[in-house]
Amino acid sequence: MQKEYILSKNQKIIFDLIDKSAEPMKAYAILFNVQKKGIKAPLQVYRALDKLVEIGKIHKIESRNAFIACQNSSCQISKATAFSICESCEKVSEINNSKLSKYLSNFEDDSGMRYSKYNLEFFGLCKKCKSK
């Protein structure tokens, strides 16, 4: 069972902003949006983001250099995250697929390397964009 983590003031402000956002947010957009709440320095934002990623409250979308709230309550903290990203509208969704999770947990490459952490991004067209 996952340990409950009490968020600092800055972490809570930043998490609430990301959680309410309809799309992934970049660090400087986050900074712009939280300055009126007393978070003035990029370092304050990056520290909070790093901790929120570490405890599994948010994920980093590497290809976008942006952050999104975790939508999957059964996520194993920061170990295996997968996202579908629409190449047209850029909608990002967290993938919750037990077959994929099981496959990845047992995956070993040709050199015998076993992986302990994954951050996968799948690109294509969402249902809405396909029907256009």
Backbone as JSON Lines, residues from 0, in Angstrom:
{"i":0,"aa":"M","n":[0.83,-1.18,0.0],"ca":[0.0,0.0,0.0],"c":[0.87,1.25,0.0]}
{"i":1,"aa":"Q","n":[0.45,2.23,-0.75],"ca":[1.22,3.46,-0.93],"c":[1.11,4.36,0.3]}
{"i":2,"aa":"K","n":[2.23,4.91,0.73],"ca":[2.26,5.82,1.87],"c":[1.63,7.14,1.45]}
{"i":3,"aa":"E","n":[0.78,7.68,2.31],"ca":[0.15,8.97,2.02],"c":[1.17,10.07,2.31]}
{"i":4,"aa":"Y","n":[1.31,10.98,1.36],"ca":[2.29,12.04,1.48],"c":[1.55,13.36,1.67]}
{"i":5,"aa":"I","n":[1.94,14.14,2.67],"ca":[1.32,15.44,2.9],"c":[2.07,16.48,2.06]}
{"i":6,"aa":"L","n":[1.32,17.14,1.19],"ca":[1.93,18.11,0.27],"c":[2.25,19.42,0.99]}
{"i":7,"aa":"S","n":[3.38,20.02,0.58],"ca":[3.72,21.36,1.08],"c":[2.76,22.36,0.43]}
{"i":8,"aa":"K","n":[2.79,23.58,0.9],"ca":[1.92,24.64,0.35],"c":[2.16,24.79,-1.16]}
{"i":9,"aa":"N","n":[3.41,24.9,-1.56],"ca":[3.74,25.07,-2.98],"c":[3.33,23.85,-3.8]}
{"i":10,"aa":"Q","n":[3.58,22.65,-3.27],"ca":[3.2,21.43,-3.98],"c":[1.69,21.36,-4.17]}
{"i":11,"aa":"K","n":[0.94,21.74,-3.16],"ca":[-0.52,21.72,-3.24],"c":[-1.03,22.72,-4.29]}
{"i":12,"aa":"I","n":[-0.49,23.93,-4.27],"ca":[-0.9,24.96,-5.24],"c":[-0.63,24.47,-6.66]}
{"i":13,"aa":"I","n":[0.56,23.93,-6.88],"ca":[0.96,23.48,-8.21],"c":[0.17,22.24,-8.63]}
{"i":14,"aa":"F","n":[-0.01,21.29,-7.71],"ca":[-0.8,20.1,-8.04],"c":[-2.23,20.48,-8.4]}
{"i":15,"aa":"D","n":[-2.85,21.36,-7.63],"ca":[-4.23,21.77,-7.9],"c":[-4.35,22.4,-9.28]}
{"i":16,"aa":"L","n":[-3.37,23.21,-9.67],"ca":[-3.38,23.84,-10.99],"c":[-3.27,22.78,-12.1]}
{"i":17,"aa":"I","n":[-2.33,21.86,-11.96],"ca":[-2.14,20.81,-12.97],"c":[-3.37,19.9,-13.03]}
{"i":18,"aa":"D","n":[-3.9,19.57,-11.87],"ca":[-5.06,18.67,-11.79],"c":[-6.29,19.27,-12.49]}
{"i":19,"aa":"K","n":[-6.43,20.58,-12.43],"ca":[-7.6,21.24,-13.04],"c":[-7.37,21.55,-14.53]}
{"i":20,"aa":"S","n":[-6.14,21.44,-14.99],"ca":[-5.82,21.77,-16.38],"c":[-6.34,20.69,-17.33]}
{"i":21,"aa":"A","n":[-6.89,21.13,-18.45],"ca":[-7.41,20.19,-19.46],"c":[-6.29,19.61,-20.31]}
{"i":22,"aa":"E","n":[-5.11,20.18,-20.23],"ca":[-3.97,19.7,-21.02],"c":[-2.69,19.76,-20.21]}
{"i":23,"aa":"P","n":[-1.65,19.03,-20.64],"ca":[-0.36,19.08,-19.93],"c":[0.16,20.52,-19.85]}
{"i":24,"aa":"M","n":[0.82,20.83,-18.75],"ca":[1.33,22.19,-18.55],"c":[2.85,22.2,-18.49]}
{"i":25,"aa":"K","n":[3.45,23.19,-19.11],"ca":[4.89,23.4,-19.05],"c":[5.23,24.18,-17.78]}
{"i":26,"aa":"A","n":[6.46,24.03,-17.3],"ca":[6.88,24.64,-16.03],"c":[6.7,26.15,-16.01]}
{"i":27,"aa":"Y","n":[7.04,26.85,-17.1],"ca":[6.92,28.31,-17.08],"c":[5.48,28.77,-17.15]}
{"i":28,"aa":"A","n":[4.59,27.98,-17.76],"ca":[3.15,28.29,-17.73],"c":[2.64,28.12,-16.3]}
{"i":29,"aa":"I","n":[3.16,27.1,-15.61],"ca":[2.78,26.88,-14.21],"c":[3.24,28.08,-13.38]}
{"i":30,"aa":"L","n":[4.5,28.49,-13.55],"ca":[5.05,29.63,-12.82],"c":[4.19,30.87,-13.05]}
{"i":31,"aa":"F","n":[3.84,31.15,-14.29],"ca":[3.02,32.32,-14.63],"c":[1.69,32.28,-13.87]}
{"i":32,"aa":"N","n":[1.1,31.09,-13.78],"ca":[-0.21,30.93,-13.15],"c":[-0.19,30.94,-11.62]}
{"i":33,"aa":"V","n":[0.96,30.73,-11.01],"ca":[1.02,30.65,-9.54],"c":[1.73,31.84,-8.9]}
{"i":34,"aa":"Q","n":[2.19,32.79,-9.69],"ca":[2.92,33.92,-9.12],"c":[2.08,34.72,-8.13]}
{"i":35,"aa":"K","n":[0.79,34.86,-8.39],"ca":[-0.08,35.62,-7.48],"c":[-0.28,34.9,-6.15]}
{"i":36,"aa":"K","n":[0.08,33.63,-6.11],"ca":[-0.06,32.84,-4.88],"c":[1.26,32.75,-4.12]}
{"i":37,"aa":"G","n":[2.25,33.55,-4.52],"ca":[3.5,33.64,-3.77],"c":[4.64,32.79,-4.28]}
{"i":38,"aa":"I","n":[4.42,32.04,-5.36],"ca":[5.51,31.23,-5.92],"c":[6.12,32.06,-7.05]}
{"i":39,"aa":"K","n":[7.3,32.6,-6.79],"ca":[7.88,33.58,-7.71],"c":[9.06,33.05,-8.54]}
{"i":40,"aa":"A","n":[9.74,32.02,-8.06],"ca":[10.98,31.58,-8.7],"c":[10.8,30.24,-9.42]}
{"i":41,"aa":"P","n":[11.44,30.12,-10.6],"ca":[11.38,28.84,-11.31],"c":[11.83,27.66,-10.45]}
{"i":42,"aa":"L","n":[12.83,27.88,-9.6],"ca":[13.34,26.8,-8.75],"c":[12.26,26.25,-7.82]}
{"i":43,"aa":"Q","n":[11.4,27.14,-7.31],"ca":[10.3,26.7,-6.44],"c":[9.36,25.77,-7.21]}
{"i":44,"aa":"V","n":[9.08,26.11,-8.48],"ca":[8.2,25.3,-9.32],"c":[8.86,23.96,-9.61]}
{"i":45,"aa":"Y","n":[10.11,23.99,-10.03],"ca":[10.81,22.74,-10.37],"c":[10.94,21.81,-9.16]}
{"i":46,"aa":"R","n":[11.21,22.35,-7.99],"ca":[11.29,21.51,-6.79],"c":[9.96,20.82,-6.53]}
{"i":47,"aa":"A","n":[8.88,21.59,-6.61],"ca":[7.54,21.02,-6.36],"c":[7.22,19.97,-7.43]}
{"i":48,"aa":"L","n":[7.53,20.27,-8.69],"ca":[7.26,19.31,-9.78],"c":[8.03,18.02,-9.56]}
{"i":49,"aa":"D","n":[9.31,18.13,-9.22],"ca":[10.13,16.94,-8.99],"c":[9.54,16.06,-7.89]}
{"i":50,"aa":"K","n":[9.1,16.68,-6.79],"ca":[8.54,15.92,-5.68],"c":[7.2,15.3,-6.08]}
{"i":51,"aa":"L","n":[6.36,16.04,-6.81],"ca":[5.06,15.53,-7.24],"c":[5.22,14.34,-8.2]}
{"i":52,"aa":"V","n":[6.25,14.39,-9.04],"ca":[6.54,13.25,-9.93],"c":[7.02,12.07,-9.08]}
{"i":53,"aa":"E","n":[7.93,12.34,-8.16],"ca":[8.51,11.29,-7.31],"c":[7.43,10.53,-6.53]}
{"i":54,"aa":"I","n":[6.43,11.24,-6.02],"ca":[5.4,10.59,-5.21],"c":[4.22,10.09,-6.05]}
{"i":55,"aa":"G","n":[4.28,10.29,-7.37],"ca":[3.27,9.72,-8.26],"c":[2.0,10.53,-8.42]}
{"i":56,"aa":"K","n":[1.99,11.79,-7.99],"ca":[0.79,12.62,-8.15],"c":[0.67,13.17,-9.57]}
{"i":57,"aa":"I","n":[1.81,13.38,-10.22],"ca":[1.82,13.88,-11.6],"c":[2.83,13.07,-12.4]}
{"i":58,"aa":"H","n":[2.73,13.19,-13.73],"ca":[3.67,12.55,-14.63],"c":[4.25,13.59,-15.57]}
{"i":59,"aa":"K","n":[5.46,13.34,-16.03],"ca":[6.06,14.22,-17.03],"c":[5.86,13.59,-18.4]}
{"i":60,"aa":"I","n":[5.34,14.37,-19.32],"ca":[5.22,13.95,-20.71],"c":[6.51,14.43,-21.37]}
{"i":61,"aa":"E","n":[7.45,13.5,-21.54],"ca":[8.8,13.85,-21.99],"c":[8.81,14.58,-23.34]}
{"i":62,"aa":"S","n":[8.03,14.08,-24.3],"ca":[8.06,14.69,-25.64],"c":[7.52,16.11,-25.65]}
{"i":63,"aa":"R","n":[6.74,16.47,-24.65],"ca":[6.15,17.81,-24.57],"c":[6.83,18.66,-23.5]}
{"i":64,"aa":"N","n":[7.7,18.05,-22.72],"ca":[8.33,18.72,-21.58],"c":[7.26,19.4,-20.73]}
{"i":65,"aa":"A","n":[6.19,18.63,-20.46],"ca":[5.05,19.17,-19.74],"c":[4.58,18.14,-18.72]}
{"i":66,"aa":"F","n":[3.68,18.58,-17.84],"ca":[3.25,17.76,-16.72],"c":[1.73,17.6,-16.73]}
{"i":67,"aa":"I","n":[1.28,16.4,-16.28],"ca":[-0.14,16.06,-16.24],"c":[-0.41,15.33,-14.93]}
{"i":68,"aa":"A","n":[-1.6,15.54,-14.38],"ca":[-1.96,14.85,-13.14],"c":[-2.18,13.37,-13.43]}
{"i":69,"aa":"C","n":[-1.8,12.53,-12.48],"ca":[-2.01,11.09,-12.61],"c":[-3.5,10.81,-12.57]}
{"i":70,"aa":"Q","n":[-3.99,10.06,-13.56],"ca":[-5.41,9.73,-13.64],"c":[-5.69,8.29,-13.25]}
{"i":71,"aa":"N","n":[-4.64,7.56,-12.91],"ca":[-4.77,6.13,-12.67],"c":[-4.42,5.84,-11.21]}
{"i":72,"aa":"S","n":[-5.42,5.63,-10.39],"ca":[-5.18,5.43,-8.96],"c":[-4.37,4.17,-8.65]}
{"i":73,"aa":"S","n":[-4.29,3.25,-9.62],"ca":[-3.51,2.03,-9.36],"c":[-2.09,2.11,-9.93]}
{"i":74,"aa":"C","n":[-1.68,3.31,-10.32],"ca":[-0.31,3.5,-10.8],"c":[0.68,3.03,-9.73]}
{"i":75,"aa":"Q","n":[1.71,2.36,-10.16],"ca":[2.8,2.07,-9.24],"c":[3.74,3.26,-9.37]}
{"i":76,"aa":"I","n":[3.86,3.99,-8.32],"ca":[4.52,5.29,-8.32],"c":[5.73,5.36,-9.24]}
{"i":77,"aa":"S","n":[5.6,6.19,-10.25],"ca":[6.68,6.56,-11.18],"c":[7.38,5.4,-11.87]}
{"i":78,"aa":"K","n":[6.88,4.18,-11.77],"ca":[7.61,3.05,-12.34],"c":[7.18,2.74,-13.77]}
{"i":79,"aa":"A","n":[5.89,2.79,-14.06],"ca":[5.42,2.45,-15.4],"c":[4.27,3.36,-15.79]}
{"i":80,"aa":"T","n":[4.59,4.31,-16.62],"ca":[3.55,5.21,-17.11],"c":[3.54,5.14,-18.63]}
{"i":81,"aa":"A","n":[2.35,5.18,-19.18],"ca":[2.19,5.15,-20.63],"c":[1.09,6.12,-21.0]}
{"i":82,"aa":"F","n":[1.29,6.81,-22.11],"ca":[0.35,7.83,-22.55],"c":[0.05,7.68,-24.02]}
{"i":83,"aa":"S","n":[-1.19,8.01,-24.39],"ca":[-1.54,8.12,-25.8],"c":[-1.64,9.62,-26.08]}
{"i":84,"aa":"I","n":[-1.01,10.04,-27.19],"ca":[-0.98,11.45,-27.55],"c":[-1.49,11.59,-28.98]}
{"i":85,"aa":"C","n":[-2.55,12.39,-29.14],"ca":[-3.12,12.59,-30.47],"c":[-2.22,13.55,-31.25]}
{"i":86,"aa":"E","n":[-1.85,13.14,-32.44],"ca":[-0.96,13.97,-33.28],"c":[-1.69,15.15,-33.89]}
{"i":87,"aa":"S","n":[-3.01,15.16,-33.83],"ca":[-3.78,16.25,-34.4],"c":[-4.17,17.28,-33.33]}
{"i":88,"aa":"C","n":[-4.97,16.86,-32.34],"ca":[-5.44,17.8,-31.32],"c":[-4.52,17.86,-30.1]}
{"i":89,"aa":"E","n":[-3.55,16.96,-30.02],"ca":[-2.56,16.88,-28.94],"c":[-3.14,16.5,-27.59]}
{"i":90,"aa":"K","n":[-4.32,15.89,-27.58],"ca":[-4.91,15.39,-26.34],"c":[-4.01,14.28,-25.79]}
{"i":91,"aa":"V","n":[-3.76,14.34,-24.5],"ca":[-2.93,13.33,-23.83],"c":[-3.8,12.56,-22.84]}
{"i":92,"aa":"S","n":[-3.73,11.23,-22.91],"ca":[-4.46,10.38,-21.98],"c":[-3.51,9.37,-21.38]}
{"i":93,"aa":"E","n":[-3.69,9.12,-20.1],"ca":[-2.9,8.09,-19.44],"c":[-3.5,6.73,-19.8]}
{"i":94,"aa":"I","n":[-2.64,5.8,-20.16],"ca":[-3.09,4.46,-20.55],"c":[-3.09,3.57,-19.32]}
{"i":95,"aa":"N","n":[-4.22,2.92,-19.08],"ca":[-4.34,1.97,-17.98],"c":[-4.71,0.63,-18.61]}
{"i":96,"aa":"N","n":[-3.71,-0.2,-18.88],"ca":[-3.93,-1.45,-19.57],"c":[-3.17,-2.56,-18.85]}
{"i":97,"aa":"S","n":[-3.9,-3.49,-18.25],"ca":[-3.25,-4.53,-17.45],"c":[-2.34,-5.43,-18.3]}
{"i":98,"aa":"K","n":[-2.71,-5.7,-19.57],"ca":[-1.86,-6.53,-20.43],"c":[-0.52,-5.85,-20.68]}
{"i":99,"aa":"L","n":[-0.58,-4.54,-20.96],"ca":[0.66,-3.78,-21.2],"c":[1.51,-3.77,-19.93]}
{"i":100,"aa":"S","n":[0.9,-3.51,-18.79],"ca":[1.63,-3.48,-17.52],"c":[2.3,-4.82,-17.24]}
{"i":101,"aa":"K","n":[1.56,-5.91,-17.45],"ca":[2.12,-7.24,-17.2],"c":[3.28,-7.53,-18.16]}
{"i":102,"aa":"Y","n":[3.1,-7.18,-19.44],"ca":[4.16,-7.37,-20.43],"c":[5.42,-6.61,-20.02]}
{"i":103,"aa":"L","n":[5.26,-5.34,-19.67],"ca":[6.41,-4.51,-19.32],"c":[7.11,-4.99,-18.05]}
{"i":104,"aa":"S","n":[6.34,-5.48,-17.09],"ca":[6.96,-5.91,-15.84],"c":[7.86,-7.13,-16.06]}
{"i":105,"aa":"N","n":[7.61,-7.88,-17.12],"ca":[8.42,-9.07,-17.43],"c":[9.36,-8.85,-18.61]}
{"i":106,"aa":"F","n":[9.37,-7.66,-19.17],"ca":[10.15,-7.4,-20.38],"c":[11.65,-7.4,-20.1]}
{"i":107,"aa":"E","n":[12.38,-8.07,-20.98],"ca":[13.84,-8.14,-20.91],"c":[14.33,-8.01,-22.35]}
{"i":108,"aa":"D","n":[15.32,-7.14,-22.6],"ca":[15.79,-7.0,-23.98],"c":[16.81,-8.1,-24.32]}
{"i":109,"aa":"D","n":[17.32,-8.1,-25.56],"ca":[18.21,-9.16,-26.04],"c":[19.51,-9.27,-25.24]}
{"i":110,"aa":"S","n":[19.92,-8.16,-24.61],"ca":[21.17,-8.21,-23.84],"c":[20.95,-8.73,-22.42]}
{"i":111,"aa":"G","n":[19.68,-8.99,-22.07],"ca":[19.38,-9.47,-20.73],"c":[19.01,-8.36,-19.76]}
{"i":112,"aa":"M","n":[18.97,-7.13,-20.26],"ca":[18.63,-5.98,-19.41],"c":[17.17,-6.07,-18.99]}
{"i":113,"aa":"R","n":[16.94,-5.98,-17.68],"ca":[15.58,-5.9,-17.15],"c":[15.37,-4.46,-16.7]}
{"i":114,"aa":"Y","n":[14.2,-3.95,-16.97],"ca":[13.93,-2.53,-16.71],"c":[13.1,-2.34,-15.45]}
{"i":115,"aa":"S","n":[13.4,-1.28,-14.73],"ca":[12.69,-1.01,-13.48],"c":[11.74,0.18,-13.61]}
{"i":116,"aa":"K","n":[11.86,0.94,-14.7],"ca":[11.06,2.15,-14.85],"c":[10.75,2.37,-16.32]}
{"i":117,"aa":"Y","n":[9.52,2.81,-16.61],"ca":[9.1,3.06,-17.98],"c":[8.36,4.38,-18.07]}
{"i":118,"aa":"N","n":[8.54,5.07,-19.18],"ca":[7.74,6.25,-19.49],"c":[7.51,6.18,-21.0]}
{"i":119,"aa":"L","n":[6.38,5.6,-21.39],"ca":[6.09,5.36,-22.8],"c":[5.08,6.37,-23.34]}
{"i":120,"aa":"E","n":[5.28,6.77,-24.58],"ca":[4.37,7.69,-25.24],"c":[4.01,7.11,-26.6]}
{"i":121,"aa":"F","n":[2.72,6.89,-26.81],"ca":[2.22,6.35,-28.07],"c":[1.53,7.49,-28.84]}
{"i":122,"aa":"F","n":[1.84,7.62,-30.12],"ca":[1.29,8.7,-30.92],"c":[0.37,8.15,-32.0]}
{"i":123,"aa":"G","n":[-0.73,8.84,-32.23],"ca":[-1.7,8.44,-33.26],"c":[-2.81,9.46,-33.31]}
{"i":124,"aa":"L","n":[-3.97,9.03,-33.8],"ca":[-5.12,9.93,-33.85],"c":[-6.2,9.43,-32.91]}
{"i":125,"aa":"C","n":[-6.77,10.34,-32.11],"ca":[-7.85,9.97,-31.22],"c":[-9.13,9.73,-32.02]}
{"i":126,"aa":"K","n":[-10.11,9.16,-31.37],"ca":[-11.37,8.82,-32.03],"c":[-12.0,10.04,-32.7]}
{"i":127,"aa":"K","n":[-12.0,11.17,-32.0],"ca":[-12.6,12.41,-32.51],"c":[-11.88,12.9,-33.77]}
{"i":128,"aa":"C","n":[-10.55,12.88,-33.77],"ca":[-9.77,13.36,-34.91],"c":[-9.83,12.39,-36.09]}
{"i":129,"aa":"K","n":[-9.94,11.08,-35.79],"ca":[-10.06,10.07,-36.87],"c":[-11.34,10.26,-37.66]}
{"i":130,"aa":"S","n":[-12.39,10.69,-36.98],"ca":[-13.69,10.81,-37.65],"c":[-13.84,12.12,-38.42]}
{"i":131,"aa":"K","n":[-12.88,13.0,-38.36],"ca":[-12.96,14.28,-39.1],"c":[-12.72,14.09,-40.57]}
